[in-house]
Amino acid sequence: EAARASGVGNGRLMMRHILPNIAAPVVVLASLGVGQSILAASGLSFLGLGAQPPSPEWGAMLSTGRNYLELAWWITTFPGITIVLAVLAMNLVGDALRDAIDPRLRQR
């Protein structure tokens, strides 16, 4: 309200006051969205509703490997670990970017 009272235009108001305060939540939501997309694509592939067999998909690898779990445990273990690490990495990257961008966390 103070900026508006001093005669600041809409563009400057958005770039100077609003954008820095919404950048951090937008980055966090985007990184969480990527993690959710990875999980959704893997889940759909696991159920057979994702990409079809010539394309490699982590969910399809899990689905195929569950038949051989007692004989070859690594067929399902490594794609599962990769899914977990990919989602965790996206969440950690989003958190680190939030820490770097958030104006309330900056030292003066």
N, CA, C and O atoms as a Tinker XYZ file with bonds, in Angstrom:
   432  protein
     1  N      0.812000   -1.179000    0.000000    73     2
     2  CA     0.000000    0.000000    0.000000    64     1     3
     3  C      0.865000    1.256000    0.000000    63     2     4     5
     4  O      0.497000    2.272000   -0.589000    81     3
     5  N      2.025000    1.180000    0.669000    73     3     6
     6  CA     2.901000    2.339000    0.715000    64     5     7
     7  C      3.470000    2.638000   -0.665000    63     6     8     9
     8  O      3.584000    3.799000   -1.058000    81     7
     9  N      3.824000    1.593000   -1.395000    73     7    10
    10  CA     4.350000    1.798000   -2.745000    64     9    11
    11  C      3.280000    2.372000   -3.653000    63    10    12    13
    12  O      3.558000    3.257000   -4.463000    81    11
    13  N      2.074000    1.879000   -3.526000    73    11    14
    14  CA     0.966000    2.380000   -4.337000    64    13    15
    15  C      0.689000    3.845000   -3.987000    63    14    16    17
    16  O      0.401000    4.646000   -4.876000    81    15
    17  N      0.774000    4.199000   -2.704000    73    15    18
    18  CA     0.524000    5.575000   -2.276000    64    17    19
    19  C      1.602000    6.528000   -2.769000    63    18    20    21
    20  O      1.340000    7.712000   -2.980000    81    19
    21  N      2.823000    6.008000   -2.955000    73    19    22
    22  CA     3.906000    6.875000   -3.434000    64    21    23
    23  C      3.911000    7.006000   -4.953000    63    22    24    25
    24  O      4.781000    7.680000   -5.505000    81    23
    25  N      2.962000    6.378000   -5.637000    73    23    26
    26  CA     2.817000    6.564000   -7.070000    64    25    27
    27  C      3.547000    5.551000   -7.932000    63    26    28    29
    28  O      3.775000    5.807000   -9.114000    81    27
    29  N      3.911000    4.428000   -7.382000    73    27    30
    30  CA     4.609000    3.394000   -8.150000    64    29    31
    31  C      3.615000    2.726000   -9.095000    63    30    32    33
    32  O      2.479000    2.442000   -8.716000    81    31
    33  N      4.053000    2.479000  -10.325000    73    31    34
    34  CA     3.205000    1.844000  -11.321000    64    33    35
    35  C      3.046000    0.351000  -11.084000    63    34    36    37
    36  O      3.718000   -0.239000  -10.239000    81    35
    37  N      2.143000   -0.243000  -11.848000    73    35    38
    38  CA     1.845000   -1.674000  -11.679000    64    37    39
    39  C      3.058000   -2.552000  -11.961000    63    38    40    41
    40  O      3.339000   -3.480000  -11.203000    81    39
    41  N      3.775000   -2.267000  -13.040000    73    39    42
    42  CA     4.927000   -3.091000  -13.404000    64    41    43
    43  C      6.011000   -3.076000  -12.341000    63    42    44    45
    44  O      6.515000   -4.127000  -11.947000    81    43
    45  N      6.366000   -1.898000  -11.883000    73    43    46
    46  CA     7.398000   -1.792000  -10.846000    64    45    47
    47  C      6.926000   -2.416000   -9.539000    63    46    48    49
    48  O      7.711000   -3.048000   -8.831000    81    47
    49  N      5.669000   -2.246000   -9.221000    73    47    50
    50  CA     5.124000   -2.833000   -8.001000    64    49    51
    51  C      5.234000   -4.357000   -8.038000    63    50    52    53
    52  O      5.625000   -4.984000   -7.054000    81    51
    53  N      4.887000   -4.935000   -9.172000    73    51    54
    54  CA     4.966000   -6.397000   -9.292000    64    53    55
    55  C      6.410000   -6.886000   -9.269000    63    54    56    57
    56  O      6.718000   -7.863000   -8.586000    81    55
    57  N      7.302000   -6.220000  -10.007000    73    55    58
    58  CA     8.690000   -6.678000  -10.094000    64    57    59
    59  C      9.459000   -6.461000   -8.792000    63    58    60    61
    60  O     10.331000   -7.261000   -8.451000    81    59
    61  N      9.156000   -5.426000   -8.085000    73    59    62
    62  CA     9.928000   -5.066000   -6.898000    64    61    63
    63  C      9.368000   -5.662000   -5.603000    63    62    64    65
    64  O     10.131000   -6.000000   -4.699000    81    63
    65  N      8.061000   -5.790000   -5.511000    73    63    66
    66  CA     7.464000   -6.184000   -4.240000    64    65    67
    67  C      6.775000   -7.545000   -4.269000    63    66    68    69
    68  O      6.865000   -8.300000   -3.301000    81    67
    69  N      6.103000   -7.862000   -5.342000    73    67    70
    70  CA     5.323000   -9.101000   -5.368000    64    69    71
    71  C      6.164000  -10.292000   -5.835000    63    70    72    73
    72  O      6.151000  -11.342000   -5.193000    81    71
    73  N      6.882000  -10.145000   -6.929000    73    71    74
    74  CA     7.656000  -11.253000   -7.489000    64    73    75
    75  C      8.671000  -11.846000   -6.514000    63    74    76    77
    76  O      8.736000  -13.070000   -6.406000    81    75
    77  N      9.470000  -11.047000   -5.795000    73    75    78
    78  CA    10.410000  -11.666000   -4.841000    64    77    79
    79  C      9.724000  -12.470000   -3.739000    63    78    80    81
    80  O     10.311000  -13.411000   -3.204000    81    79
    81  N      8.516000  -12.117000   -3.405000    73    79    82
    82  CA     7.823000  -12.827000   -2.337000    64    81    83
    83  C      7.085000  -14.076000   -2.805000    63    82    84    85
    84  O      6.749000  -14.932000   -1.987000    81    83
    85  N      6.829000  -14.194000   -4.098000    73    83    86
    86  CA     6.167000  -15.410000   -4.576000    64    85    87
    87  C      7.119000  -16.370000   -5.263000    63    86    88    89
    88  O      6.727000  -17.494000   -5.578000    81    87
    89  N      8.364000  -15.963000   -5.505000    73    87    90
    90  CA     9.310000  -16.818000   -6.230000    64    89    91
    91  C      9.617000  -18.096000   -5.463000    63    90    92    93
    92  O      9.623000  -19.177000   -6.051000    81    91
    93  N      9.872000  -17.995000   -4.168000    73    91    94
    94  CA    10.237000  -19.175000   -3.380000    64    93    95
    95  C      9.109000  -20.212000   -3.333000    63    94    96    97
    96  O      9.378000  -21.387000   -3.585000    81    95
    97  N      7.877000  -19.844000   -3.028000    73    95    98
    98  CA     6.823000  -20.866000   -3.039000    64    97    99
    99  C      6.588000  -21.474000   -4.417000    63    98   100   101
   100  O      6.267000  -22.658000   -4.523000    81    99
   101  N      6.743000  -20.679000   -5.469000    73    99   102
   102  CA     6.552000  -21.214000   -6.821000    64   101   103
   103  C      7.630000  -22.248000   -7.145000    63   102   104   105
   104  O      7.333000  -23.280000   -7.748000    81   103
   105  N      8.878000  -21.983000   -6.752000    73   103   106
   106  CA     9.968000  -22.933000   -6.994000    64   105   107
   107  C      9.730000  -24.226000   -6.227000    63   106   108   109
   108  O      9.943000  -25.313000   -6.765000    81   107
   109  N      9.297000  -24.123000   -4.989000    73   107   110
   110  CA     9.030000  -25.315000   -4.187000    64   109   111
   111  C      7.885000  -26.127000   -4.793000    63   110   112   113
   112  O      7.980000  -27.350000   -4.899000    81   111
   113  N      6.815000  -25.458000   -5.187000    73   111   114
   114  CA     5.693000  -26.171000   -5.802000    64   113   115
   115  C      6.085000  -26.821000   -7.122000    63   114   116   117
   116  O      5.620000  -27.917000   -7.433000    81   115
   117  N      6.933000  -26.160000   -7.898000    73   115   118
   118  CA     7.381000  -26.744000   -9.164000    64   117   119
   119  C      8.225000  -27.991000   -8.922000    63   118   120   121
   120  O      8.050000  -28.998000   -9.609000    81   119
   121  N      9.136000  -27.937000   -7.955000    73   119   122
   122  CA     9.963000  -29.115000   -7.679000    64   121   123
   123  C      9.126000  -30.259000   -7.119000    63   122   124   125
   124  O      9.371000  -31.420000   -7.446000    81   123
   125  N      8.142000  -29.946000   -6.279000    73   123   126
   126  CA     7.247000  -30.994000   -5.785000    64   125   127
   127  C      6.414000  -31.580000   -6.917000    63   126   128   129
   128  O      6.129000  -32.778000   -6.929000    81   127
   129  N      6.020000  -30.730000   -7.872000    73   127   130
   130  CA     5.257000  -31.205000   -9.024000    64   129   131
   131  C      6.057000  -32.171000   -9.893000    63   130   132   133
   132  O      5.512000  -33.141000  -10.419000    81   131
   133  N      7.347000  -31.901000  -10.038000    73   131   134
   134  CA     8.192000  -32.820000  -10.813000    64   133   135
   135  C      8.296000  -34.159000  -10.096000    63   134   136   137
   136  O      8.223000  -35.209000  -10.734000    81   135
   137  N      8.466000  -34.134000   -8.777000    73   135   138
   138  CA     8.506000  -35.379000   -8.009000    64   137   139
   139  C      7.204000  -36.156000   -8.120000    63   138   140   141
   140  O      7.214000  -37.378000   -8.268000    81   139
   141  N      6.088000  -35.447000   -8.047000    73   139   142
   142  CA     4.789000  -36.106000   -8.201000    64   141   143
   143  C      4.625000  -36.691000   -9.597000    63   142   144   145
   144  O      4.034000  -37.759000   -9.759000    81   143
   145  N      5.140000  -36.004000  -10.594000    73   143   146
   146  CA     5.047000  -36.522000  -11.967000    64   145   147
   147  C      5.859000  -37.795000  -12.139000    63   146   148   149
   148  O      5.428000  -38.727000  -12.818000    81   147
   149  N      7.027000  -37.834000  -11.526000    73   147   150
   150  CA     7.854000  -39.046000  -11.581000    64   149   151
   151  C      7.110000  -40.201000  -10.929000    63   150   152   153
   152  O      7.064000  -41.301000  -11.480000    81   151
   153  N      6.525000  -39.958000   -9.757000    73   151   154
   154  CA     5.787000  -41.017000   -9.067000    64   153   155
   155  C      4.545000  -41.442000   -9.842000    63   154   156   157
   156  O      4.228000  -42.630000   -9.901000    81   155
   157  N      3.841000  -40.484000  -10.434000    73   155   158
   158  CA     2.642000  -40.825000  -11.202000    64   157   159
   159  C      2.995000  -41.640000  -12.440000    63   158   160   161
   160  O      2.327000  -42.627000  -12.747000    81   159
   161  N      4.045000  -41.229000  -13.152000    73   159   162
   162  CA     4.451000  -41.973000  -14.352000    64   161   163
   163  C      4.920000  -43.380000  -13.994000    63   162   164   165
   164  O      4.625000  -44.339000  -14.708000    81   163
   165  N      5.652000  -43.502000  -12.886000    73   163   166
   166  CA     6.109000  -44.827000  -12.457000    64   165   167
   167  C      4.941000  -45.701000  -12.031000    63   166   168   169
   168  O      4.900000  -46.890000  -12.348000    81   167
   169  N      3.994000  -45.113000  -11.317000    73   167   170
   170  CA     2.822000  -45.878000  -10.893000    64   169   171
   171  C      1.988000  -46.355000  -12.059000    63   170   172   173
   172  O      1.540000  -47.502000  -12.085000    81   171
   173  N      1.777000  -45.467000  -13.035000    73   171   174
   174  CA     1.007000  -45.867000  -14.211000    64   173   175
   175  C      1.737000  -46.947000  -15.008000    63   174   176   177
   176  O      1.108000  -47.881000  -15.506000    81   175
   177  N      3.049000  -46.826000  -15.131000    73   175   178
   178  CA     3.817000  -47.859000  -15.838000    64   177   179
   179  C      3.769000  -49.178000  -15.094000    63   178   180   181
   180  O      3.693000  -50.242000  -15.710000    81   179
   181  N      3.814000  -49.113000  -13.767000    73   179   182
   182  CA     3.734000  -50.331000  -12.975000    64   181   183
   183  C      2.422000  -51.066000  -13.227000    63   182   184   185
   184  O      2.383000  -52.295000  -13.283000    81   183
   185  N      1.345000  -50.292000  -13.377000    73   183   186
   186  CA     0.036000  -50.895000  -13.642000    64   185   187
   187  C     -0.166000  -51.287000  -15.098000    63   186   188   189
   188  O     -1.166000  -51.921000  -15.433000    81   187
   189  N      0.767000  -50.920000  -15.966000    73   187   190
   190  CA     0.648000  -51.238000  -17.379000    64   189   191
   191  C     -0.066000  -50.173000  -18.183000    63   190   192   193
   192  O     -0.432000  -50.409000  -19.335000    81   191
   193  N     -0.270000  -49.001000  -17.594000    73   191   194
   194  CA    -0.987000  -47.929000  -18.269000    64   193   195
   195  C     -0.058000  -46.836000  -18.792000    63   194   196   197
   196  O     -0.531000  -45.841000  -19.341000    81   195
   197  N      1.235000  -47.001000  -18.633000    73   195   198
   198  CA     2.194000  -45.994000  -19.074000    64   197   199
   199  C      2.693000  -46.279000  -20.477000    63   198   200   201
   200  O      1.963000  -46.800000  -21.320000    81   199
   201  N      3.944000  -45.931000  -20.713000    73   199   202
   202  CA     4.557000  -46.183000  -22.018000    64   201   203
   203  C      4.620000  -47.688000  -22.270000    63   202   204   205
   204  O      4.740000  -48.483000  -21.337000    81   203
   205  N      4.539000  -48.051000  -23.506000    73   203   206
   206  CA     4.490000  -49.467000  -23.860000    64   205   207
   207  C      5.889000  -50.079000  -23.899000    63   206   208   209
   208  O      6.873000  -49.344000  -23.984000    81   207
   209  N      6.001000  -51.411000  -23.837000    73   207   210
   210  CA     7.231000  -52.142000  -23.563000    64   209   211
   211  C      8.533000  -51.772000  -24.268000    63   210   212   213
   212  O      9.570000  -51.916000  -23.620000    81   211
   213  N      8.601000  -51.323000  -25.486000    73   211   214
   214  CA     9.965000  -51.023000  -25.949000    64   213   215
   215  C     10.609000  -49.857000  -25.204000    63   214   216   217
   216  O     11.836000  -49.775000  -25.146000    81   215
   217  N      9.806000  -48.947000  -24.629000    73   215   218
   218  CA    10.399000  -47.828000  -23.895000    64   217   219
   219  C     10.699000  -48.250000  -22.461000    63   218   220   221
   220  O      9.863000  -48.856000  -21.791000    81   219
   221  N     11.896000  -47.923000  -22.004000    73   219   222
   222  CA    12.235000  -48.267000  -20.614000    64   221   223
   223  C     11.551000  -47.313000  -19.642000    63   222   224   225
   224  O     11.677000  -46.094000  -19.767000    81   223
   225  N     10.845000  -47.855000  -18.699000    73   223   226
   226  CA    10.168000  -47.077000  -17.654000    64   225   227
   227  C     10.461000  -47.734000  -16.318000    63   226   228   229
   228  O     10.481000  -48.961000  -16.216000    81   227
   229  N     10.687000  -46.933000  -15.304000    73   227   230
   230  CA    10.996000  -47.486000  -13.986000    64   229   231
   231  C      9.849000  -48.310000  -13.441000    63   230   232   233
   232  O     10.082000  -49.370000  -12.860000    81   231
   233  N      8.636000  -47.864000  -13.607000    73   231   234
   234  CA     7.483000  -48.623000  -13.120000    64   233   235
   235  C      7.331000  -49.952000  -13.831000    63   234   236   237
   236  O      6.994000  -50.959000  -13.207000    81   235
   237  N      7.576000  -49.964000  -15.137000    73   235   238
   238  CA     7.501000  -51.215000  -15.896000    64   237   239
   239  C      8.606000  -52.177000  -15.463000    63   238   240   241
   240  O      8.400000  -53.390000  -15.425000    81   239
   241  N      9.774000  -51.634000  -15.139000    73   239   242
   242  CA    10.864000  -52.484000  -14.638000    64   241   243
   243  C     10.487000  -53.121000  -13.309000    63   242   244   245
   244  O     10.782000  -54.291000  -13.067000    81   243
   245  N      9.832000  -52.343000  -12.447000    73   243   246
   246  CA     9.363000  -52.899000  -11.172000    64   245   247
   247  C      8.314000  -53.980000  -11.394000    63   246   248   249
   248  O      8.340000  -55.025000  -10.745000    81   247
   249  N      7.398000  -53.724000  -12.308000    73   247   250
   250  CA     6.333000  -54.680000  -12.579000    64   249   251
   251  C      6.879000  -55.979000  -13.152000    63   250   252   253
   252  O      6.438000  -57.063000  -12.772000    81   251
   253  N      7.833000  -55.870000  -14.059000    73   251   254
   254  CA     8.427000  -57.063000  -14.659000    64   253   255
   255  C      9.250000  -57.838000  -13.639000    63   254   256   257
   256  O      9.213000  -59.068000  -13.607000    81   255
   257  N      9.985000  -57.120000  -12.813000    73   255   258
   258  CA    10.881000  -57.770000  -11.868000    64   257   259
   259  C     10.200000  -58.426000  -10.692000    63   258   260   261
   260  O     10.816000  -59.262000  -10.030000    81   259
   261  N      8.959000  -58.089000  -10.401000    73   259   262
   262  CA     8.305000  -58.696000   -9.243000    64   261   263
   263  C      8.080000  -60.183000   -9.422000    63   262   264   265
   264  O      7.936000  -60.900000   -8.432000    81   263
   265  N      8.044000  -60.671000  -10.661000    73   263   266
   266  CA     7.902000  -62.110000  -10.903000    64   265   267
   267  C      9.184000  -62.869000  -10.572000    63   266   268   269
   268  O      9.144000  -64.070000  -10.305000    81   267
   269  N     10.314000  -62.176000  -10.588000    73   267   270
   270  CA    11.617000  -62.808000  -10.368000    64   269   271
   271  C     12.257000  -62.348000   -9.066000    63   270   272   273
   272  O     13.479000  -62.406000   -8.930000    81   271
   273  N     11.470000  -61.898000   -8.120000    73   271   274
   274  CA    11.991000  -61.285000   -6.909000    64   273   275
   275  C     12.831000  -62.250000   -6.074000    63   274   276   277
   276  O     13.835000  -61.834000   -5.494000    81   275
   277  N     12.455000  -63.504000   -5.997000    73   275   278
   278  CA    13.222000  -64.465000   -5.202000    64   277   279
   279  C     14.525000  -64.860000   -5.881000    63   278   280   281
   280  O     15.513000  -65.143000   -5.203000    81   279
   281  N     14.542000  -64.881000   -7.202000    73   279   282
   282  CA    15.740000  -65.313000   -7.925000    64   281   283
   283  C     16.694000  -64.154000   -8.243000    63   282   284   285
   284  O     17.912000  -64.305000   -8.142000    81   283
   285  N     16.144000  -63.016000   -8.622000    73   283   286
   286  CA    16.962000  -61.871000   -9.028000    64   285   287
   287  C     16.378000  -60.605000   -8.394000    63   286   288   289
   288  O     15.654000  -59.852000   -9.045000    81   287
   289  N     16.700000  -60.383000   -7.131000    73   287   290
   290  CA    16.141000  -59.261000   -6.377000    64   289   291
   291  C     16.536000  -57.905000   -6.948000    63   290   292   293
   292  O     15.810000  -56.925000   -6.785000    81   291
   293  N     17.677000  -57.846000   -7.613000    73   291   294
   294  CA    18.191000  -56.569000   -8.121000    64   293   295
   295  C     17.365000  -55.997000   -9.269000    63   294   296   297
   296  O     17.458000  -54.804000   -9.561000    81   295
   297  N     16.566000  -56.826000   -9.918000    73   295   298
   298  CA    15.739000  -56.344000  -11.031000    64   297   299
   299  C     14.715000  -55.323000  -10.532000    63   298   300   301
   300  O     14.409000  -54.360000  -11.236000    81   299
   301  N     14.188000  -55.523000   -9.337000    73   299   302
   302  CA    13.230000  -54.564000   -8.789000    64   301   303
   303  C     13.868000  -53.571000   -7.828000    63   302   304   305
   304  O     13.385000  -52.448000   -7.685000    81   303
   305  N     14.935000  -53.970000   -7.178000    73   303   306
   306  CA    15.535000  -53.112000   -6.163000    64   305   307
   307  C     16.132000  -51.846000   -6.751000    63   306   308   309
   308  O     15.873000  -50.754000   -6.245000    81   307
   309  N     16.916000  -51.965000   -7.795000    73   307   310
   310  CA    17.601000  -50.795000   -8.341000    64   309   311
   311  C     16.665000  -49.784000   -9.010000    63   310   312   313
   312  O     16.858000  -48.583000   -8.817000    81   311
   313  N     15.665000  -50.205000   -9.783000    73   311   314
   314  CA    14.710000  -49.198000  -10.267000    64   313   315
   315  C     13.931000  -48.531000   -9.134000    63   314   316   317
   316  O     13.634000  -47.339000   -9.209000    81   315
   317  N     13.601000  -49.281000   -8.093000    73   315   318
   318  CA    12.899000  -48.698000   -6.950000    64   317   319
   319  C     13.753000  -47.676000   -6.223000    63   318   320   321
   320  O     13.273000  -46.602000   -5.862000    81   319
   321  N     15.017000  -48.009000   -6.009000    73   319   322
   322  CA    15.942000  -47.064000   -5.376000    64   321   323
   323  C     16.126000  -45.835000   -6.256000    63   322   324   325
   324  O     16.227000  -44.718000   -5.746000    81   323
   325  N     16.171000  -46.024000   -7.551000    73   323   326
   326  CA    16.335000  -44.896000   -8.471000    64   325   327
   327  C     15.130000  -43.954000   -8.424000    63   326   328   329
   328  O     15.295000  -42.735000   -8.469000    81   327
   329  N     13.941000  -44.505000   -8.335000    73   327   330
   330  CA    12.736000  -43.667000   -8.212000    64   329   331
   331  C     12.803000  -42.850000   -6.932000    63   330   332   333
   332  O     12.558000  -41.644000   -6.943000    81   331
   333  N     13.132000  -43.505000   -5.838000    73   331   334
   334  CA    13.212000  -42.805000   -4.553000    64   333   335
   335  C     14.263000  -41.703000   -4.597000    63   334   336   337
   336  O     14.015000  -40.590000   -4.134000    81   335
   337  N     15.431000  -42.005000   -5.150000    73   335   338
   338  CA    16.505000  -41.007000   -5.208000    64   337   339
   339  C     16.163000  -39.848000   -6.130000    63   338   340   341
   340  O     16.510000  -38.704000   -5.837000    81   339
   341  N     15.493000  -40.125000   -7.232000    73   339   342
   342  CA    15.117000  -39.044000   -8.161000    64   341   343
   343  C     14.112000  -38.098000   -7.513000    63   342   344   345
   344  O     14.243000  -36.880000   -7.633000    81   343
   345  N     13.113000  -38.645000   -6.829000    73   343   346
   346  CA    12.106000  -37.800000   -6.173000    64   345   347
   347  C     12.739000  -37.038000   -5.012000    63   346   348   349
   348  O     12.463000  -35.853000   -4.825000    81   347
   349  N     13.575000  -37.700000   -4.243000    73   347   350
   350  CA    14.261000  -37.039000   -3.135000    64   349   351
   351  C     15.178000  -35.927000   -3.641000    63   350   352   353
   352  O     15.238000  -34.853000   -3.042000    81   351
   353  N     15.888000  -36.178000   -4.733000    73   351   354
   354  CA    16.775000  -35.156000   -5.300000    64   353   355
   355  C     15.992000  -33.940000   -5.765000    63   354   356   357
   356  O     16.423000  -32.808000   -5.547000    81   355
   357  N     14.852000  -34.155000   -6.402000    73   355   358
   358  CA    14.043000  -33.014000   -6.841000    64   357   359
   359  C     13.535000  -32.206000   -5.655000    63   358   360   361
   360  O     13.502000  -30.977000   -5.717000    81   359
   361  N     13.142000  -32.873000   -4.582000    73   359   362
   362  CA    12.681000  -32.161000   -3.397000    64   361   363
   363  C     13.817000  -31.384000   -2.731000    63   362   364   365
   364  O     13.614000  -30.261000   -2.270000    81   363
   365  N     15.004000  -31.975000   -2.681000    73   363   366
   366  CA    16.142000  -31.278000   -2.077000    64   365   367
   367  C     16.594000  -30.098000   -2.927000    63   366   368   369
   368  O     16.978000  -29.061000   -2.388000    81   367
   369  N     16.553000  -30.243000   -4.248000    73   367   370
   370  CA    16.894000  -29.124000   -5.127000    64   369   371
   371  C     15.897000  -27.987000   -4.946000    63   370   372   373
   372  O     16.294000  -26.823000   -4.878000    81   371
   373  N     14.629000  -28.303000   -4.869000    73   371   374
   374  CA    13.611000  -27.281000   -4.640000    64   373   375
   375  C     13.791000  -26.582000   -3.306000    63   374   376   377
   376  O     13.614000  -25.367000   -3.210000    81   375
   377  N     14.145000  -27.345000   -2.266000    73   375   378
   378  CA    14.374000  -26.752000   -0.956000    64   377   379
   379  C     15.604000  -25.847000   -0.965000    63   378   380   381
   380  O     15.590000  -24.769000   -0.370000    81   379
   381  N     16.665000  -26.283000   -1.637000    73   379   382
   382  CA    17.869000  -25.457000   -1.721000    64   381   383
   383  C     17.611000  -24.173000   -2.508000    63   382   384   385
   384  O     18.100000  -23.107000   -2.135000    81   383
   385  N     16.849000  -24.272000   -3.589000    73   383   386
   386  CA    16.508000  -23.072000   -4.353000    64   385   387
   387  C     15.636000  -22.123000   -3.533000    63   386   388   389
   388  O     15.787000  -20.905000   -3.621000    81   387
   389  N     14.730000  -22.677000   -2.741000    73   387   390
   390  CA    13.909000  -21.829000   -1.876000    64   389   391
   391  C     14.777000  -21.084000   -0.879000    63   390   392   393
   392  O     14.573000  -19.894000   -0.639000    81   391
   393  N     15.746000  -21.779000   -0.298000    73   391   394
   394  CA    16.647000  -21.126000    0.645000    64   393   395
   395  C     17.457000  -20.024000   -0.028000    63   394   396   397
   396  O     17.745000  -18.999000    0.591000    81   395
   397  N     17.826000  -20.226000   -1.290000    73   395   398
   398  CA    18.618000  -19.233000   -2.001000    64   397   399
   399  C     17.782000  -18.043000   -2.456000    63   398   400   401
   400  O     18.295000  -16.926000   -2.530000    81   399
   401  N     16.515000  -18.259000   -2.760000    73   399   402
   402  CA    15.683000  -17.212000   -3.340000    64   401   403
   403  C     14.886000  -16.441000   -2.292000    63   402   404   405
   404  O     14.638000  -15.248000   -2.468000    81   403
   405  N     14.484000  -17.093000   -1.213000    73   403   406
   406  CA    13.555000  -16.483000   -0.257000    64   405   407
   407  C     14.130000  -15.215000    0.366000    63   406   408   409
   408  O     15.162000  -15.280000    1.034000    81   407
   409  N     13.491000  -14.070000    0.167000    73   407   410
   410  CA    14.035000  -12.816000    0.703000    64   409   411
   411  C     13.959000  -12.730000    2.229000    63   410   412   413
   412  O     14.712000  -11.970000    2.838000    81   411
   413  N     13.081000  -13.482000    2.842000    73   411   414
   414  CA    12.976000  -13.446000    4.298000    64   413   415
   415  C     14.113000  -14.182000    4.992000    63   414   416   417
   416  O     14.365000  -13.963000    6.177000    81   415
   417  N     14.813000  -15.068000    4.248000    73   415   418
   418  CA    15.922000  -15.810000    4.852000    64   417   419
   419  C     17.274000  -15.144000    4.613000    63   418   420   421
   420  O     18.282000  -15.590000    5.161000    81   419
   421  N     17.313000  -14.106000    3.819000    73   419   422
   422  CA    18.585000  -13.445000    3.527000    64   421   423
   423  C     19.102000  -12.682000    4.736000    63   422   424   425
   424  O     18.345000  -12.070000    5.489000    81   423
   425  N     20.430000  -12.742000    4.894000    73   423   426
   426  CA    21.084000  -11.988000    5.960000    64   425   427
   427  C     21.268000  -10.557000    5.538000    63   426   428   429
   428  O     21.560000  -10.303000    4.370000    81   427
   429  N     21.113000   -9.630000    6.419000    73   427   430
   430  CA    21.295000   -8.211000    6.084000    64   429   431
   431  C     22.676000   -7.762000    6.414000    63   430   432
   432  O     23.014000   -6.598000    6.201000    81   431
